[in-house]
Amino acid sequence: RGGRQILCDLEFGVAAGRITGLVGPSGCGKTTLMRVLAGTQRVAGGRATIFGRTAGHQRLRGHIGYAPQAASVYDDLTVMQNVRYFATAIGAAHDEVDRVLAAVDMARLEHRVVARLSGGERSRVSLAVAMLGRPRLLVLDEPTVGLDPVLRESLWQLFHRLAADGAAVLVSSHVMDEAERSDELLLMRDGRLLAQDTPSELMRRSGTDSMEAAFLRLVEDVT
């Protein structure tokens, strides 16, 4: 992009039935990486493979749910109209609409126009859309930004249920205190992968008692 390399020699896996946290400071390349996996970002080199196919392949569309950092919903439609529209677009069953709205606690606002929602509520509608069709891979770009602690806890419980049902869940965040909620972590800095391991193992290896301290120790080790 603009002659600058954004992602550098990344190699990792995201396992089914687990939550993989993608953690790193703002601007480190998390969103670009997630766009690559979702098939919305062209790459100049390398290859991302999902379920045996190159990311962006037409046959992957029904298997990947993507909730971008900026909620991708229509302001002039209601919550229900938005979710019904996307359900029709991907051929999801009608009962999916009620299921996903209930899962993100937006059923009570289903008749409200999206333009009148808060930022956190818009993000939850976008998350509901990503969950339609029970995708095998969920790519969630900072889904808890702007949410209160109670709702953040509720969404993390939801992510764990989705993983328990067999989905591979990739969740990005720049907030280190969320990292320990993941089964496995990808730690990124400046477009590079510093480490991939469980939170407890990363803290053990770094001799620290928090993910923020572990990340800082790992940064020191590679600089």
Phi, psi and omega in degrees: 000116181061028180081003182250132178283128184266315181244135189235108170052050179274138174213119183198170176231154176237114189272146174293147178078011182222155172262121175254119179270132176253108191237139177172166182293158177303137178089005183275352178112007183300311183295319178300316179299317182292325176294323176299313182295324181282348179086015180256002181232123175288149178241145181274340180197161181084181184210134173251124183246129180230121181053038176081005179235155179292136179308135181097351180299141184304325184284354177272348189301325180277356184252353184237127173253131186231123175246102182290167181297319174269118185305127182260074178224164185268125184296328187270003176252158175285170177303310181297317180297321178299308184293321177297320180301310182290328176297317177295320183297325182259001178076028179283153179294151183298326181290348176296327183299309180297321182298311185287326178294321178293322183296327181258012177059045178240005180298326181291343180246021188297336181261005180274139177292136186301327180301339182263007180270159173284169179300318179294323179292320177298319179297324180290326175295317178298321177295319178301317178299318181297333183276349182301138177081005181050064182297152179284333178232127175249123179249110189240112184266102179048058185290345184256006180298132176081006181260151179285162184303323181295315180290324176300316179298319180297318180292323178294325174297321177297315179301319180292325176294319179298318178294319180297333177279358174111356180283150168269122185243120177248117185238125178261153177198150171254006180260113187293334183288348174275344188300321185292350177281346183274154175284327180214153184234143167250117179259122183244150170205130178051043175078006181242151178269116180280323184194155171223116181190179176286155178304316183295322180289323178296321178290322178295314181298326183269354180067035182236171181241014176211156180291326179297316179293323179295318179297315180297323178294318179294323177297317179299323184291335183255002179252000000 
